Amino acid sequence: MMSKILVTGGAGYIGSHTIVDLIENGFEVISADDFSCSHKTVFNGIKKITGKDVVNYAIDLTNFDDTRNIFLENKDIAGVIHFAAFKAVGESTEKPLSYYHNNLTSLINVLKCIDEFGVKHFVFSSSCTVYGNPDEYCVTEDTPQKNAASPYGVTKQLGERIIEDYLHTSANSSAVLLRYFNPVGAHPSAQIGELPIGKPMNLVPAITQTAIGILPKMFVYGNDYDTRDGSCIRDYIHVCDIANAHTLALQYLINKNNQSNCEVFNLGSGAGVTVLEAIRAFETVTNQQLNYEIGSRRKGDVIAIYANNNLAKEKLGWKIKYDLNNMMQTAWQWQLHLKENG
Ligand code: WQD
């Protein structure tokens, strides 16, 4: 029998790509997404790729009764992947209470249901932001965590802690916490991708929206850092590779390959790439010149961070399929798809 997986935030960027990967690997998926940060049309894209209509509960997970109702109606949920959260770093500094309320209440509600209904497997969407501004640029899962630079980051640090503390009390459930570095790119079919609401804050949507003419130009936030070309270093990783790691994490738990009931994995490519290198990769694969200028540093940016990803490769059997050029290519094809389809 197919295992039924509840994906919260299933209409979001990483959630939607993960639903596709789960379906392609034989899982049955239901979703919970209230479309507060996403669009209903995402499920059309998922259907075009997989042929499946995904049942979605358009509920607010901060409402406990509505959350519990999903579990009441689906007593056969074998696992939960919890993506649903607010994720705009800048906005979180302006609306900290809204971020703490939304991200933590929804997590606690989901965990309460996992406890009540005896759901065994849980995968949590965490972030490299939990490392804060690390002393070493290449981080392992054990690199000491510094203060998170934003309330958003604190919600991920606290989220991890809440799950760990809960699991100390649980004989039944196990979790995998996945710390994403910088997910970019889109599904190669160009049927789903990132849909930033308003002006994009992240680098790759800023690049593709500039190239297509939605934005007149973009800025490189600083070229006076102590890096090889002066711009910041990040670890960009294709969203489909991130998505597949969730499937592997569930299989890892289902097959009882985990040593403890709460394990953490970095999900990055393992390579540090500067902003200027990312722009150059985009220009090369799309064969066009990007209109950018060097601007001032952005507040809160860390100089450099990238993943040691050995643990995910060794224990989950994670294999990275997409390189930086593929990331830029698919991000661009998705931007073109959006233009053609209004
Ligand atoms: C990447 C680099 C910018 C836009 C954020 C979150 C982190 C995470 C991923 C969350 C930086 C530069 C950007 C632009 C630029 N995960 N940049 N011009 O800040 O590394 O990480 O997203 O869920 O928690 O903090 O990602 O894409 O915003 O920036 O020069 O117009 O691109 O300064 O060096 P970031 P980003």
Residues whose N, C-alpha, C, O or C-beta is under 5 A from the ligand:
A	BS01	WQD	K87 V89 S127 T129 F181 N182 M201 N202 L203 V204 A206 M218 F219 V220 Y221 C232 R234 V275 R298 D301
